[in-house]
């Protein structure tokens, strides 16, 4: 007798005739109303926490954006001021080097008004 046939013989003795191999249960397991309520409350709390975490992330990004926009505005104002100063300083040098300015004679006061 081989190993597989000896297992088959052992099974036939244990089962018997007209008996199911797998047990069958006609009743289904369900959770009760209290467990159901507790489960719904826990899920609602988890959804609330998820919502609050998303809102706080959005607010944090909003603060960063406002800080960056104010920094951009101040840098643009500083850039405009530096451009004006550069133009002012270059204009003085241009006037000194121009031919018209070199042909001018310094004026001396003729008298003092009392």
Helices and strands as residue ranges (DSSP letters): H 3-15, H 33-97, H 99-102
